[in-house]
Every structure is written in structure tokens, then in C-alpha cells.
Amino acid sequence: MLKKKNDYSVIVFFEEGTKPKKWQYVHKLNGFSMFLKKKHPTWQYMNVYNRRSGAFMRRIHKDSFVPPFITE
């Protein structure tokens, strides 16, 4: 079985007037949300995609619980 490593691509949306940013290789989503809180405090929500297939997985808002991994 392959290790779960960098399984996600994430597009992060910010307050109005700011363009969304994309991160291609994201491992743990809860650690990534802590990074966003520190470095990009104006983020509103993020769309999480399976990095390999490109399939949409979930939308996570700033003030909601962020799991380390999404189980399908």
C-alpha cells in the first residue's frame, strides 16, 4: 500500500478583491490550515481536491473543524 503523502491540491479563497491561491502538494489539512491562519489570516475557505485524480473532495471553511485527512 502506498503511503498517504501529499495527497491533496488545495485552492484557497480570500476576502473579496484578492485572487485565490493554489497549493499543489498538501499533506495534512489541519497543519495546512494552521499555516494559513498564520501566514494568510484573511482566508475564507478552501476547496480540497485529490491531487492525483483532480476530483473535488470537500470545501472547508475557516472556522470549521479541519481533519488531518479526508476519508472517502
DRENKEVO-40544 format. One record per atom (N, C-alpha, C, CB): x, y, z; residue number from 1; atom name; residue in one letter. Coordinates in steps of 0.001 Angstrom, whole numbers, plus 500000, padded with zeros to 6 digits. Glycine has a CB too. Layout:
// residues N
      u      v      w  nr atom rest
      X      Y      Z NUM   CA    A
...
//
This chain:
// residues 72
      u      v      w  nr atom rest
 500844 498802 500000   1    N    M
 500000 500000 500000   1   CA    M
 500879 501248 500000   1    C    M
 499045 500006 501227   1   CB    M
 500484 502202 499221   2    N    L
 501229 503452 499160   2   CA    L
 500966 504296 500392   2    C    L
 500866 504231 497903   2   CB    L
 501983 505018 500813   3    N    K
 501800 505925 501941   3   CA    K
 500955 507113 501512   3    C    K
 503160 506399 502493   3   CB    K
 500187 507645 502465   4    N    K
 499430 508871 502186   4   CA    K
 500392 510041 502348   4    C    K
 498173 509019 503145   4   CB    K
 500841 510584 501253   5    N    K
 501801 511669 501301   5   CA    K
 501460 512665 500204   5    C    K
 503251 511144 501149   5   CB    K
 501224 513894 500585   6    N    N
 500942 514955 499617   6   CA    N
 499788 514582 498691   6    C    N
 502189 515262 498792   6   CB    N
 498707 514106 499285   7    N    D
 497574 513607 498512   7   CA    D
 496630 514688 498012   7    C    D
 496808 512643 499331   7   CB    D
 496787 515924 498448   8    N    Y
 495791 516952 498164   8   CA    Y
 496367 518131 497383   8    C    Y
 495186 517445 499454   8   CB    Y
 495517 518697 496553   9    N    S
 495728 520020 495975   9   CA    S
 494653 520901 496593   9    C    S
 495655 520008 494375   9   CB    S
 495007 522125 496922  10    N    V
 494078 522999 497623  10   CA    V
 494046 524362 496943  10    C    V
 494469 523139 499110  10   CB    V
 492833 524869 496716  11    N    I
 492658 526246 496247  11   CA    I
 492045 527019 497405  11    C    I
 491749 526325 494940  11   CB    I
 492720 528086 497803  12    N    V
 492291 528882 498958  12   CA    V
 491713 530199 498472  12    C    V
 493472 529133 499937  12   CB    V
 490538 530537 498992  13    N    F
 489848 531766 498632  13   CA    F
 489930 532740 499799  13    C    F
 488371 531485 498248  13   CB    F
 490176 534006 499465  14    N    F
 490379 535050 500459  14   CA    F
 489213 536040 500428  14    C    F
 491718 535780 500214  14   CB    F
 489333 537103 501211  15    N    E
 488319 538154 501199  15   CA    E
 488199 538724 499796  15    C    E
 488664 539272 502214  15   CB    E
 487089 539397 499536  16    N    E
 486846 539958 498200  16   CA    E
 487998 540857 497764  16    C    E
 485528 540750 498181  16   CB    E
 488293 540807 496488  17    N    G
 489347 541642 495932  17   CA    G
 490696 540957 495873  17    C    G
 489467 542889 496726  17   CB    G
 490840 539784 496456  18    N    T
 492098 539041 496442  18   CA    T
 491916 537773 495620  18    C    T
 492566 538700 497886  18   CB    T
 492867 537509 494731  19    N    K
 492778 536322 493888  19   CA    K
 493038 535065 494703  19    C    K
 493769 536412 492725  19   CB    K
 492362 533967 494369  20    N    P
 492619 532692 495054  20   CA    P
 494044 532196 494772  20    C    P
 491587 531623 494611  20   CB    P
 494577 531397 495681  21    N    K
 495906 530803 495503  21   CA    K
 495769 529290 495538  21    C    K
 496904 531296 496602  21   CB    K
 496660 528624 494794  22    N    K
 496626 527168 494718  22   CA    K
 497920 526585 495278  22    C    K
 496408 526703 493263  22   CB    K
 497758 525547 496081  23    N    W
 498889 524767 496565  23   CA    W
 498720 523361 496016  23    C    W
 498977 524769 498140  23   CB    W
 499762 522823 495391  24    N    Q
 499676 521553 494679  24   CA    Q
 499919 520340 495580  24    C    Q
 500667 521543 493546  24   CB    Q
 500877 520412 496492  25    N    Y
 501265 519245 497292  25   CA    Y
 501004 519523 498766  25    C    Y
 502757 518888 497063  25   CB    Y
 499833 519106 499254  26    N    V
 499459 519319 500656  26   CA    V
 499327 517944 501302  26    C    V
 498114 520150 500786  26   CB    V
 499956 517797 502483  27    N    H
 499913 516510 503169  27   CA    H
 498789 516485 504202  27    C    H
 501261 516216 503844  27   CB    H
 498969 517132 505345  28    N    K
 497933 517146 506380  28   CA    K
 497146 518449 506306  28    C    K
 498557 516968 507790  28   CB    K
 495853 518324 506198  29    N    L
 494998 519502 506037  29   CA    L
 494943 520364 507294  29    C    L
 493598 519072 505658  29   CB    L
 494964 519742 508482  30    N    N
 494909 520555 509705  30   CA    N
 496190 521375 509876  30    C    N
 494689 519655 510939  30   CB    N
 497335 520842 509527  31    N    G
 498585 521605 509562  31   CA    G
 498581 522719 508530  31    C    G
 499779 520685 509326  31   CB    G
 497999 522446 507365  32    N    F
 497905 523462 506324  32   CA    F
 497003 524611 506770  32    C    F
 497377 522845 505021  32   CB    F
 495909 524297 507482  33    N    S
 495027 525363 507967  33   CA    S
 495720 526226 509016  33    C    S
 493743 524766 508549  33   CB    S
 496597 525631 509833  34    N    M
 497371 526424 510803  34   CA    M
 498350 527343 510076  34    C    M
 498136 525495 511785  34   CB    M
 498959 526844 509001  35    N    F
 499828 527676 508167  35   CA    F
 499041 528855 507593  35    C    F
 500451 526838 507026  35   CB    F
 497826 528588 507091  36    N    L
 497002 529660 506532  36   CA    L
 496641 530698 507594  36    C    L
 495726 529080 505913  36   CB    L
 496293 530228 508782  37    N    K
 495916 531136 509855  37   CA    K
 497060 532087 510206  37    C    K
 495492 530345 511090  37   CB    K
 498294 531561 510136  38    N    K
 499463 532367 510489  38   CA    K
 499917 533280 509342  38    C    K
 500608 531456 510901  38   CB    K
 500029 532730 508147  39    N    K
 500603 533466 507008  39   CA    K
 499582 534187 506139  39    C    K
 501375 532526 506151  39   CB    K
 498350 533709 506119  40    N    H
 497292 534285 505278  40   CA    H
 496009 534402 506102  40    C    H
 497050 533412 503996  40   CB    H
 495973 535299 507093  41    N    P
 494831 535345 508024  41   CA    P
 493504 535770 507388  41    C    P
 495146 536285 509143  41   CB    P
 493510 536265 506159  42    N    T
 492255 536700 505539  42   CA    T
 491581 535596 504724  42    C    T
 492513 537896 504648  42   CB    T
 492052 534362 504833  43    N    W
 491426 533287 504046  43   CA    W
 490026 533018 504555  43    C    W
 492271 531994 504102  43   CB    W
 489138 532657 503637  44    N    Q
 487735 532410 503958  44   CA    Q
 487394 530910 503922  44    C    Q
 486836 533174 502984  44   CB    Q
 487777 530244 502829  45    N    Y
 487525 528811 502695  45   CA    Y
 488505 528215 501706  45    C    Y
 486071 528542 502248  45   CB    Y
 488605 526885 501738  46    N    M
 489477 526195 500791  46   CA    M
 488728 525021 500174  46    C    M
 490778 525711 501485  46   CB    M
 488968 524822 498899  47    N    N
 488453 523660 498191  47   CA    N
 489581 522638 498124  47    C    N
 487927 524039 496754  47   CB    N
 489286 521418 498542  48    N    V
 490290 520357 498595  48   CA    V
 490010 519370 497465  48    C    V
 490283 519635 499987  48   CB    V
 491063 519016 496736  49    N    Y
 490974 518098 495600  49   CA    Y
 491945 516942 495788  49    C    Y
 491264 518834 494272  49   CB    Y
 491609 515792 495237  50    N    N
 492545 514688 495175  50   CA    N
 493623 515085 494180  50    C    N
 491840 513343 494767  50   CB    N
 494868 515125 494621  51    N    R
 495945 515628 493757  51   CA    R
 496147 514761 492526  51    C    R
 497244 515711 494535  51   CB    R
 495999 513474 492662  52    N    R
 496276 512570 491536  52   CA    R
 495157 512554 490502  52    C    R
 496504 511165 492048  52   CB    R
 493913 512520 490952  53    N    S
 492802 512434 490001  53   CA    S
 492193 513792 489665  53    C    S
 491731 511531 490551  53   CB    S
 492386 514783 490536  54    N    G
 491795 516098 490328  54   CA    G
 490350 516193 490796  54    C    G
 491870 516456 488883  54   CB    G
 489834 515137 491407  55    N    A
 488435 515115 491849  55   CA    A
 488243 515999 493079  55    C    A
 487987 513672 492158  55   CB    A
 487144 516773 493068  56    N    F
 486791 517608 494210  56   CA    F
 486429 516707 495383  56    C    F
 485616 518568 493863  56   CB    F
 486930 517063 496580  57    N    M
 486655 516245 497759  57   CA    M
 485784 516970 498780  57    C    M
 487954 515825 498408  57   CB    M
 486149 518198 499139  58    N    R
 485397 518901 500180  58   CA    R
 485761 520390 500201  58    C    R
 485667 518265 501562  58   CB    R
 484802 521195 500643  59    N    R
 485046 522617 500916  59   CA    R
 485135 522774 502435  59    C    R
 483904 523541 500301  59   CB    R
 486181 523434 502893  60    N    I
 486390 523626 504323  60   CA    I
 486448 525121 504605  60    C    I
 487691 522912 504807  60   CB    I
 485583 525585 505501  61    N    H
 485549 526998 505874  61   CA    H
 486506 527276 507014  61    C    H
 484134 527421 506262  61   CB    H
 486892 528527 507139  62    N    K
 487909 528967 508089  62   CA    K
 487603 528558 509531  62    C    K
 488056 530461 508013  62   CB    K
 486381 528719 509975  63    N    D
 486047 528487 511379  63   CA    D
 485499 527089 511658  63    C    D
 485049 529506 511827  63   CB    D
 485612 526181 510709  64    N    S
 485113 524829 510929  64   CA    S
 486263 523891 511304  64    C    S
 484381 524312 509672  64   CB    S
 485920 522706 511763  65    N    F
 486907 521694 512112  65   CA    F
 487617 521223 510843  65    C    F
 486240 520501 512849  65   CB    F
 488948 521129 510907  66    N    V
 489730 520673 509758  66   CA    V
 490406 519354 510141  66    C    V
 490795 521754 509319  66   CB    V
 489999 518251 509517  67    N    P
 490633 516952 509820  67   CA    P
 492010 516868 509166  67    C    P
 489738 515775 509335  67   CB    P
 492884 516020 509684  68    N    P
 494186 515865 509016  68   CA    P
 494045 515241 507628  68    C    P
 495120 515008 509873  68   CB    P
 493137 514280 507496  69    N    F
 492920 513614 506208  69   CA    F
 491415 513490 505958  69    C    F
 493607 512204 506182  69   CB    F
 491046 513402 504690  70    N    I
 489652 513183 504328  70   CA    I
 489500 511720 503972  70    C    I
 489206 514107 503146  70   CB    I
 488613 511043 504677  71    N    T
 488347 509642 504359  71   CA    T
 487125 509594 503456  71    C    T
 488129 508786 505656  71   CB    T
 487231 508837 502413  72    N    E
 486150 508798 501430  72   CA    E
 485207 507680 501681  72    C    E
 486693 508681 500053  72   CB    E
//
